Amino acid sequence: MNAARKYFDKLEVILLRFSQLALLVMMVLTSLDALSRYFFSHSITGAYEITERYLMIILVFLSMSYVLKVNGHIRLDILFERFSQKVRNVLNIIFYIMIAVFAFFMGYEGLLITVNALKNNLIMSGLIDFPLWLSYIWIPIGSIVLMIRLVLNIILLLVYKEDLHEAEEVEMP
């Protein structure tokens, strides 16, 4: 279990780095596009489409699992923290199961859409024709990795019966 968890943690970090790279490219592209419009009265062709259809999707879907690992998602703790550890674990298991089921269906549908776009050679028509499967592929990848993280968290809660985020200090790699 520890070896698999170690490799999965490495996979999450790789996806996080790819997500961070997408954010960097998005910031540079948006800044250059704004500067180009200001100085040359002409925007960069396709900058908005690349940002909207590719980079934002990569940013969101490839970072979800790592953000869950470091307990970075938004939660409302005002009531949750008042419960005993056992009740919190049961609630977390229920929530993780519900989110894992949702992530599974999101990933499955994303995979079907990706395969359809690839098989039918669908493109996003605009100033530049972009293949849509390159936009859709990040949804199943991110959803499946998130689902695996949720299942891993459920197993760890059932085995160790303690709050995962209090048990380990996770630093940003």
Secondary structure by P-SEA (a helix, b strand, c coil): caaaaaaaaaaaaaaaaaaaaaaaaaaaaaaaaaaaaacccccccaaaaaaaccaaaaacccaaaaaaaaccccccccccccccaaaaaaaaaaaaaaaaaaaaaaaaaaaaaaaaaaaacccccccccccccccaaaaaaaaaaaaaaaaaaaaaaaacccccccccccccc
